[in-house]
């Protein structure tokens, strides 16, 4: 069985043929695709010729490299969004210190009350 035959039977998903989602959804889809492709490769290894096996392995390695690159990009995006969130929080606290302290106090009281009731 060739790599093309596996793909035509739905054994290998194409990373490039999915709708454009958020970065985390893309990463999750890539990981699921990689797992699916690896499972397909394992199931059909006995049926593959030496050339077919080499082609399937190359395809899996290529998809693994793509998934790693997307993971690296996702890490950068998450770090940037985290930094932006921290900056926005800091700005809000500086602009509204009384509200921020009040919110922290109320949150602490609610959490403390909830935890104390869970022990009993």
Buried (B, 14 or more C-beta within 10 A) or exposed (E): BEBEBBBEEEBBBEBEEEEEEEBEEBBEBBEEBBEBBBEBBEEBEEEBEEEBBEBBBEBBEEBBEBBEEBEEEBEEEEEEEEEEEEEEEEEEBEEEEEEBEEEEEEEEEEEEEEEEEEEE
